[in-house]
C-alpha cells in the first residue's frame, strides 16, 4: 500500500506567483518603527 505525502511549504502563498505577490505586498507595508512614529501600535510578535 502506497502512502501519499502531502508537503505544504507555505500555506500563506502556496504557489511561486502568490509568494512573489505576497513579497511585493509586504515591501509596501510600514515597519514597526514607522508605525510607532505615526503614533500607532504595531501588531504583537507572534
C-alpha positions, 0 to 999 in steps of 0.5 A: 500500500502506497502512502501519499505525502502531502508537503505544504511549504507555505500555506500563506502563498502556496504557489511561486506567483502568490509568494512573489505577490505576497513579497511585493505586498509586504515591501509596501507595508510600514515597519514597526518603527514607522508605525510607532512614529505615526503614533500607532501600535504595531501588531504583537510578535507572534 
